[in-house]
Amino acid sequence: MASPHQPTIRKGRPCDACEGVDLEASKRRQSNSSGRIRESPGTQARVIQTTSGTSVEEYDDLEGPSLLKKTLGLQNKHHSQYVGATRGIEPALLGPLAIGENDEVRLTGGALRRVSSTEAFLLFPDLGTHGYSDELDDLDAIEAIIKPHGKALVDMYFRIVFPSFPILHKEVYLEKYSRSYREFSPPLLAAVYLLALHYWSYDEELSKSTKPDVKGLEKLARKALGDVIHRPKLSTVQAGLLLLQHTDTDSAGLTAQLVSVAYGLGLHLDASEWNIPQWEKGLRKRLGWGLFMQDKWSSLGSGRISLINSSNWALRPVTKADFPENASHEDDQEGSSEVEKGRILFTYMITLSIILADLLESVFTVKTSREISDAGSNGLSIVLEKVKPIQLSLKEWFSNLPDCLSIEATPVMKLNSVGYLRLAYVATEITIHRRIMLALCPSTDPQLIQICRSVAHERFLFAIYLVQSLKPQHLLSFWYFASPQNFALIAVFGTLLLSTTINSEEADFYRTKLREYRWMLKINSENGAWCMKPAIALLDANMGLLVEANKLSRSKLAVINFTGSPMVKNGRSSADTSDANQFAVSNAHLPSTSDLTSPGQFSFDTPYYTD
């Protein structure tokens, strides 16, 4: 179903199928000698203004040096679509054909550009696509809302947001901005402004002025994004991801659209050997992994199926060479984020997201969920077997974290987004143990129940301690879109532990901890930590459900009876025994439940597993 913010895709649009490169387009447009489409007289021209005062239609025609020359994914008036293996065009047949200097073959209504010996893209003109005639008006309307603060907001975006979420190419963006805001895709321009507006008060000069209309700007951004979906470029995915950092409205639906767009742009492929600019290779890799992260964390938060499958994901891991900026690009202005730390943070968030993807594919697919459910009392054994390699991967990930990503490593007058990474790690662990807890049943061995609850208890306190350890430079920095849901997961996990307690003393302990956690969320959210507010509402909702459940069954403290009553069966399979012993050994270093009455009694950086 189409998003309410996206117009219905019209039948017969150029990129619907191979037949899009047909005569219908040529009836309405006039092709020039290079195979590109020239707009007819009277059309509102989207051109690039040069320093000499002339204008050109594409970046390849610019005078002098420009990073954007030879770009595939960020052309001014054309968009591309990857030619897949089963499509009606065979890139391998291009060899004998006449190829231009851009490795392009002219086609009626467009062109076909080869990027390697086996891979190619169809190039289509933007002219004639839905909403194209509105682009310049949309750009002018966006700029009118923030005028005269555009440059200051762009600077703020690259100081605070960009280092920790580098899905743009800073030099490319600033090159275009130096010529004209009219060179941008409207939703990308608006999304950069929207994220920068989160930090309006951080700038001494901006804070003296009236803040621009955020709601009006967001409305324009969503309308424009719905338009450019019909002529997708790298900037379309960039705009969508940035907009999702601003608001979670229609998050799952927009994520699904972006995944579909990304496959059409070839963002799932390894572009390291393609005939495109080197900077675009790095950008594609960072942007592709940014979308991968979005898909996995959106799936975790929404409970929907992840849309990116590992078998169709060919991106290589990011390397230092994929990030043009380094410590020499550091902004010394107070309230800036650290560029080098941001690169490392983003890299570790990618690898953590890969672990999360394995977790989602291992125990949260429809098929696996049915297998666990059908196994009855043996379901726990299946869960423990499937999550064991994921737990080991998490252990290795955590133990390899560099010192610069510790909570304490924050220079004076700098913002630090490491909190969102640490929180994401906690959320991944909680998701594992939440699944284990839900697999327990009355027939589970009491000793195994105690082991599982002890480990879950330690993880809950570990999470509480993380939130307690956050400082203003963490709370007021950029937080990844999944952070509100991850704060909420801590609350949900706490209510699960409360609902399955075996005595009143333990129940009182969790009630107290949840009240303390709610208080932390409340005071921090009222002091600028916006990402904590949604967790309060979810905590209250879960506590309300628990109260209602207890009213229905006052004879039971817990929703699920985990007592060592005569209901517990003595017989267990050998697999259950083996898994229980392995689980106990792998967590043998953990202190007992009674020893963890205060989070301060353990070190935040203590690895979860022993060797």
C-alpha positions in Angstrom: 0.0 0.0 0.0 1.3 3.4 -0.9 2.3 5.8 1.9 -0.2 8.6 2.6 2.6 11.0 1.8 3.3 9.5 -1.6 1.1 9.9 -4.6 0.1 6.7 -6.4 2.7 5.6 -9.0 1.2 6.2 -12.4 1.0 3.3 -14.8 3.4 3.5 -17.7 6.0 5.7 -16.1 9.4 5.4 -17.8 11.1 3.2 -15.1 8.4 0.6 -14.7 10.0 -1.8 -17.1 12.4 -2.2 -19.9 9.7 -0.9 -22.2 10.1 2.4 -20.5 12.9 3.2 -23.0 10.3 3.5 -25.8 8.9 5.8 -28.3 6.3 7.3 -26.0 8.9 9.5 -24.3 10.3 10.7 -27.7 6.8 11.8 -28.8 6.8 14.4 -26.0 10.5 15.2 -25.8 13.4 16.1 -28.1 16.6 14.2 -27.9 19.9 16.0 -28.2 23.1 14.6 -29.8 24.4 13.1 -26.5 21.3 11.0 -26.0 20.2 13.2 -23.1 16.8 14.9 -23.0 16.5 18.6 -23.6 13.6 20.4 -22.0 11.2 22.1 -24.4 10.9 25.9 -24.5 8.7 27.3 -21.8 9.6 24.6 -19.2 10.8 25.9 -15.9 14.5 25.1 -16.3 16.4 23.2 -13.6 19.9 24.3 -14.6 23.3 24.7 -13.0 24.6 28.2 -12.8 28.3 28.5 -13.4 30.7 31.1 -12.0 30.9 32.8 -15.4 27.2 33.4 -15.3 26.2 30.8 -17.9 24.1 27.8 -17.2 24.5 24.1 -18.0 22.1 21.2 -17.7 24.4 18.5 -16.4 27.5 18.4 -14.2 29.6 16.9 -17.0 29.3 20.2 -18.8 30.6 22.4 -16.0 33.7 24.5 -16.6 36.6 23.7 -14.4 36.9 21.1 -11.7 33.9 19.5 -10.0 33.4 16.4 -7.9 30.1 15.8 -9.6 31.5 15.2 -13.1 30.8 11.6 -14.2 28.5 11.0 -11.3 25.9 8.2 -11.8 23.6 8.7 -8.8 23.5 12.4 -8.4 22.9 13.8 -11.8 21.0 17.1 -12.1 18.3 16.2 -14.6 18.5 12.4 -15.0 17.9 9.5 -12.8 19.2 5.9 -13.1 17.9 2.4 -12.6 20.0 -0.7 -12.2 19.6 -3.3 -15.0 19.0 -6.5 -13.0 20.0 -10.0 -14.1 16.5 -11.0 -15.2 15.6 -7.8 -17.0 15.0 -7.7 -20.8 18.3 -6.0 -21.5 21.6 -7.9 -21.4 24.7 -5.7 -20.4 27.0 -8.4 -21.7 25.9 -7.6 -25.2 27.1 -4.0 -25.0 30.7 -4.8 -25.9 30.3 -4.6 -29.7 28.1 -1.5 -29.5 29.4 2.0 -30.0 30.1 3.4 -26.5 30.5 7.1 -25.8 33.0 8.7 -23.5 30.7 8.1 -20.5 30.2 4.4 -21.5 26.7 5.2 -22.6 24.6 3.8 -25.4 21.9 6.1 -26.8 18.4 4.7 -26.6 15.1 6.3 -27.6 14.0 8.4 -24.7 17.2 7.9 -22.6 20.5 6.1 -22.5 22.1 3.0 -21.1 25.3 3.5 -19.1 27.7 0.6 -18.5 29.6 0.8 -15.1 31.5 -2.5 -15.5 31.8 -5.3 -18.0 28.7 -7.0 -16.7 26.6 -4.2 -15.0 24.7 -1.3 -16.4 22.1 1.3 -15.6 19.3 2.8 -17.6 19.3 6.6 -17.5 15.9 8.4 -17.7 15.1 12.1 -17.9 13.5 13.7 -14.9 11.3 15.8 -17.2 7.7 14.4 -17.3 7.9 12.5 -14.0 5.4 13.2 -11.2 5.9 16.5 -9.5 9.0 17.5 -11.5 7.4 20.8 -12.5 7.1 21.7 -8.8 10.7 21.2 -7.9 11.9 24.8 -8.2 8.8 26.1 -6.5 9.3 23.6 -3.6 13.0 24.6 -3.3 12.0 28.3 -3.1 9.3 27.6 -0.6 11.8 25.6 1.6 14.3 28.4 1.5 11.7 31.0 2.2 10.9 29.3 5.5 14.4 29.3 6.8 15.7 32.5 5.2 18.1 34.1 6.1 19.5 31.2 8.3 20.2 28.6 5.6 24.0 28.8 5.7 24.1 28.8 9.5 21.8 25.7 9.6 23.9 23.8 7.0 27.1 24.6 9.1 25.3 23.4 12.2 24.2 20.1 10.5 27.8 19.3 9.5 29.1 20.2 12.9 26.7 18.2 15.0 24.8 15.6 13.0 27.0 14.6 10.0 30.0 13.3 12.0 27.9 10.6 13.7 25.7 9.8 10.7 27.8 10.4 7.6 25.5 9.4 4.8 26.1 12.6 2.8 29.3 13.7 1.0 30.2 17.0 2.7 32.3 18.4 0.0 29.8 17.6 -2.7 27.0 19.1 -0.7 28.9 22.3 0.0 30.0 22.6 -3.6 26.4 22.6 -4.7 25.3 24.9 -1.9 27.9 27.4 -2.9 26.4 27.7 -6.3 22.7 27.6 -5.4 20.2 25.8 -3.1 18.3 25.2 -6.4 20.7 22.4 -7.3 19.4 20.2 -4.5 16.6 17.6 -4.4 14.0 19.5 -2.4 13.5 16.8 0.4 17.2 16.6 1.0 17.5 20.3 1.4 14.6 20.3 3.8 15.8 17.3 5.7 19.2 18.9 6.4 17.5 22.0 7.7 15.0 20.0 9.8 17.8 18.1 11.6 19.8 21.3 12.2 16.8 22.9 13.7 16.9 20.4 16.5 20.0 22.3 17.7 18.8 25.9 17.0 19.4 27.0 20.6 23.0 25.7 20.4 24.0 28.7 18.2 24.3 32.0 20.1 23.2 34.1 17.1 20.4 31.8 15.9 18.9 31.6 19.4 18.3 35.3 19.3 16.0 34.9 16.2 12.6 33.4 15.8 12.8 29.7 15.0 11.5 28.8 11.5 8.2 26.9 11.0 9.3 23.3 11.6 5.9 21.8 10.9 5.6 23.7 7.6 9.1 22.6 6.6 8.4 19.0 7.4 5.1 19.1 5.4 7.0 20.4 2.4 9.7 17.8 2.9 7.2 14.9 2.9 5.4 16.2 -0.2 8.6 16.6 -2.1 9.9 13.2 -1.1 6.7 11.7 -2.4 7.4 13.4 -5.7 11.1 12.4 -6.1 10.3 8.8 -5.4 9.3 8.8 -9.0 12.8 9.9 -10.2 14.9 8.3 -7.5 18.6 9.2 -7.0 21.0 8.8 -4.2 19.7 12.0 -2.8 16.2 10.4 -2.5 17.6 7.8 -0.1 19.6 10.4 1.8 16.6 12.6 2.2 14.4 9.7 3.4 17.0 8.5 6.0 17.5 12.0 7.3 13.8 12.6 7.6 13.5 9.4 9.6 16.0 10.8 12.0 13.8 13.8 12.5 10.5 12.0 13.1 9.1 8.5 13.3 5.9 9.3 11.5 5.2 6.5 9.0 8.6 5.1 9.7 8.0 1.5 8.6 6.2 2.6 5.4 8.9 5.1 4.4 11.6 2.6 5.2 10.0 0.0 2.9 9.9 2.6 0.1 13.5 3.5 0.6 14.6 -0.2 0.4 12.8 -0.6 -2.9 14.4 2.6 -4.2 17.8 1.5 -3.1 17.6 -1.8 -4.9 16.8 0.1 -8.1 19.8 2.4 -7.5 22.1 -0.6 -7.0 22.9 0.4 -3.4 23.0 -3.3 -2.5 25.9 -3.9 -4.8 29.7 -3.7 -4.5 30.6 -0.6 -6.6 34.4 -0.7 -5.9 35.2 -1.7 -9.5 32.6 0.5 -11.2 33.4 3.3 -13.6 32.1 6.1 -11.4 34.0 8.7 -9.3 35.9 7.4 -6.3 34.0 9.6 -3.9 30.7 8.2 -5.1 31.9 4.6 -4.4 32.5 5.6 -0.8 29.2 7.4 -0.6 27.3 4.5 -2.0 28.8 2.2 0.6 28.1 4.5 3.5 24.6 5.2 2.3 23.9 1.5 1.6 24.9 0.5 5.1 22.9 3.5 6.5 19.8 2.0 4.8 20.7 -1.5 6.1 20.9 -0.1 9.6 17.5 1.6 9.1 15.9 -1.6 7.9 17.1 -3.7 10.8 16.4 -1.2 13.6 13.0 -0.3 12.1 12.2 -4.0 12.1 13.2 -4.4 15.7 11.1 -1.4 16.8 8.0 -2.0 14.7 7.9 -5.8 14.9 7.6 -6.0 11.1 9.6 -8.3 8.9 13.0 -7.0 7.9 13.1 -6.2 4.1 16.8 -6.6 3.4 17.9 -10.2 3.1 21.6 -11.0 3.5 21.6 -13.2 0.4 20.9 -10.1 -1.7 23.3 -7.8 0.1 26.7 -7.6 -1.5 28.2 -4.5 0.1 31.7 -4.8 1.5 32.5 -3.5 5.0 33.4 0.2 5.2 37.0 1.1 5.6 38.7 4.3 6.6 39.1 5.2 2.9 35.4 5.4 2.5 35.2 8.4 4.8 36.7 11.6 3.2 36.7 13.5 6.4 39.2 13.0 9.2 40.5 14.7 12.3 42.0 17.5 10.3 38.4 18.5 9.4 37.5 18.9 13.1 35.4 22.0 14.0 36.8 23.7 17.1 33.5 25.5 17.8 32.0 24.5 21.1 29.1 22.0 20.8 30.6 20.3 17.8 30.9 16.5 17.3 34.2 14.8 16.8 34.7 13.8 13.2 37.1 10.9 13.7 35.1 9.4 16.6 32.0 9.7 14.5 33.6 7.6 11.8 34.5 4.9 14.2 31.1 5.1 15.9 29.3 4.7 12.6 31.5 1.8 11.6 30.7 -0.1 14.9 27.0 0.7 14.5 27.1 -1.1 11.1 28.7 -4.2 12.6 26.3 -4.2 15.5 23.4 -3.9 13.0 24.8 -7.0 11.2 24.6 -8.9 14.5 21.0 -7.7 15.0 20.2 -8.8 11.5 21.5 -12.3 12.4 19.3 -12.3 15.5 16.2 -11.2 13.6 16.8 -13.9 11.0 17.6 -16.6 13.6 14.7 -16.4 16.1 12.2 -13.8 14.9 11.1 -15.1 11.4 7.6 -16.5 11.0 9.0 -20.0 10.3 11.3 -20.0 13.4 8.6 -18.6 15.7 6.3 -21.4 14.6 9.0 -24.0 15.1 9.6 -22.7 18.7 5.9 -22.6 19.4 5.3 -26.1 18.1 8.2 -27.5 20.2 6.4 -26.8 23.4 8.6 -27.4 26.4 11.6 -27.9 24.1 11.2 -24.4 22.6 13.7 -23.0 25.0 16.3 -25.5 23.8 15.8 -24.3 20.3 16.1 -20.6 21.3 19.3 -21.2 23.3 20.8 -23.1 20.4 20.0 -20.4 17.9 21.1 -17.4 19.9 24.4 -18.9 21.2 26.5 -17.8 18.1 24.9 -14.4 18.2 25.8 -14.0 21.9 29.4 -14.9 21.1 29.4 -12.3 18.3 28.1 -9.7 20.7 30.7 -10.6 23.2 33.5 -10.2 20.6 31.9 -6.9 19.3 31.8 -5.4 22.8 35.3 -6.5 23.8 36.7 -4.9 20.6 35.2 -1.5 21.3 38.0 1.1 21.3 38.6 3.4 24.3 37.3 6.4 22.3 33.8 4.9 22.3 33.6 4.6 26.1 31.1 6.8 27.9 33.8 8.6 29.7 35.8 9.6 26.6 34.3 13.1 25.9 36.5 16.2 25.6 35.3 19.4 27.2 32.8 21.4 25.1 32.3 18.6 22.6 29.1 16.6 21.9 29.3 12.9 22.0 26.8 10.5 20.2 28.4 7.3 21.6 25.3 7.0 23.8 23.2 5.8 20.9 25.7 3.1 20.1 25.9 1.9 23.7 22.1 1.9 23.9 21.8 -0.1 20.7 24.1 -2.7 22.1 22.0 -2.9 25.3 18.8 -3.2 23.2 20.3 -6.1 21.2 21.2 -8.0 24.4 17.8 -7.3 25.9 16.1 -8.6 22.7 18.0 -11.9 23.1 17.1 -12.3 26.8 13.6 -11.2 26.3 13.2 -14.0 23.7 14.7 -16.5 26.1 12.4 -15.4 29.0 9.4 -15.7 26.7 10.4 -19.3 25.9 10.3 -20.3 29.6 7.2 -22.3 30.6 6.0 -24.1 33.8 7.6 -27.3 32.7 11.1 -25.7 32.4 13.6 -27.0 34.9 13.7 -24.6 38.0 17.5 -24.4 37.9 17.5 -23.3 34.3 14.8 -20.8 35.1 17.0 -19.3 37.8 20.0 -19.1 35.5 17.9 -17.4 32.8 16.4 -14.9 35.2 19.7 -14.2 36.9 21.3 -13.3 33.5 18.3 -11.2 32.5 18.4 -9.4 35.8 22.0 -8.5 35.3 21.3 -7.2 31.8 18.4 -5.1 33.1 20.6 -3.4 35.7 23.4 -3.0 33.2 20.9 -1.1 31.0 19.7 1.1 33.9 23.3 1.9 34.7 24.0 3.0 31.2 21.1 5.5 31.3 22.4 6.7 34.7 25.9 7.3 33.3 24.8 9.5 30.4 26.0 13.1 30.7 24.7 16.3 29.2 27.2 16.1 26.3 25.6 12.7 25.5 22.0 13.6 26.1 22.1 16.8 24.0 24.0 15.3 21.0 22.6 13.6 17.9 20.7 10.4 18.7 20.0 7.7 16.1 16.3 7.3 15.2 16.1 3.9 17.0 17.1 5.4 20.4 13.5 6.2 21.6 12.5 2.6 20.9 15.7 1.3 22.6 15.1 3.3 25.7 11.5 1.9 25.7 12.9 -1.7 25.3 14.6 -1.3 28.7 11.3 -0.5 30.3 9.5 -3.3 28.5 12.1 -5.8 29.7 11.8 -4.5 33.2 8.0 -5.0 33.2 8.5 -8.5 31.8 10.8 -9.3 34.7 8.3 -7.9 37.1 5.4 -9.9 35.6 7.3 -13.1 36.0 8.7 -12.6 39.6 8.4 -15.6 42.0 8.0 -13.6 45.3 6.9 -10.3 46.6 10.4 -9.2 47.5 11.6 -9.5 44.0 8.5 -7.8 42.7 9.1 -4.8 45.0 12.7 -4.6 43.7 11.6 -4.3 40.0 8.8 -1.9 40.8 11.4 0.3 42.5 13.8 0.1 39.7 11.1 0.9 37.1 10.0 3.9 39.1 13.6 5.1 39.3 14.0 4.5 35.5 10.8 6.4 34.8 12.1 9.3 36.9 15.4 9.4 35.0 13.6 9.4 31.7 11.3 12.2 32.8 13.9 14.6 34.2 16.2 14.0 31.2 13.4 14.5 28.6 12.4 17.7 30.3 15.9 18.9 30.0 16.4 18.4 26.3 16.7 14.6 25.9 13.7 14.3 23.5 14.4 10.7 22.6 13.5 9.5 26.2 9.9 10.8 26.2 8.4 8.0 24.1 9.8 5.4 26.5 7.8 7.0 29.4 4.5 6.4 27.5 5.4 2.8 26.7 6.5 2.1 30.3 3.2 3.5 31.6 1.2 1.4 29.1 3.0 -1.8 30.0 2.5 -1.2 33.7 -1.1 -0.5 33.1 -1.5 -3.8 31.3 0.2 -5.6 34.2 -2.1 -4.0 36.8 -5.1 -5.1 34.8 -3.7 -8.6 34.4 -3.2 -8.9 38.1 -6.7 -7.8 38.8 -7.9 -10.7 36.7 -5.8 -13.2 38.7 -5.1 -11.9 42.2 -4.1 -15.4 43.3 -1.0 -15.1 41.1 1.7 -12.5 41.4 3.0 -13.3 37.9 1.2 -13.5 34.6 3.2 -16.7 33.9 3.7 -19.1 36.7 7.4 -19.8 37.0 7.3 -21.2 40.6 9.0 -24.5 41.4 5.5 -26.0 42.2 4.5 -29.6 41.7 3.3 -28.5 38.2 7.0 -28.6 37.1 7.7 -31.8 35.3 10.8 -33.8 36.3 11.6 -35.1 32.8 13.7 -33.1 30.3 15.3 -34.0 27.1 19.1 -34.4 26.8 19.2 -31.4 24.6 17.6 -29.3 27.3 20.2 -30.5 29.8 23.1 -29.7 27.4 21.8 -26.2 26.6 21.2 -25.5 30.2 24.8 -26.5 31.2 26.3 -24.5 28.3 24.3 -21.4 29.2 25.3 -21.7 32.8 29.0 -22.1 32.0 29.1 -19.2 29.5 27.6 -16.9 32.2 29.4 -18.4 35.2 31.2 -15.2 36.0 28.0 -13.3 36.6 27.2 -12.3 40.2 24.1 -13.7 41.9 20.9 -11.8 41.8 21.3 -10.6 45.4 24.7 -9.1 44.7 23.3 -6.7 42.0 21.1 -4.5 44.1 22.9 -1.5 42.7 24.2 -0.9 39.2 27.2 0.8 40.6 28.6 -2.5 41.8 29.8 -3.5 38.4 31.9 -1.8 35.8 30.1 -0.6 32.6 32.9 -1.8 30.5 33.0 -5.3 31.9 32.5 -7.8 29.0 29.3 -9.8 29.3 31.0 -13.2 28.6 34.2 -14.8 29.7 36.4 -16.8 27.4 
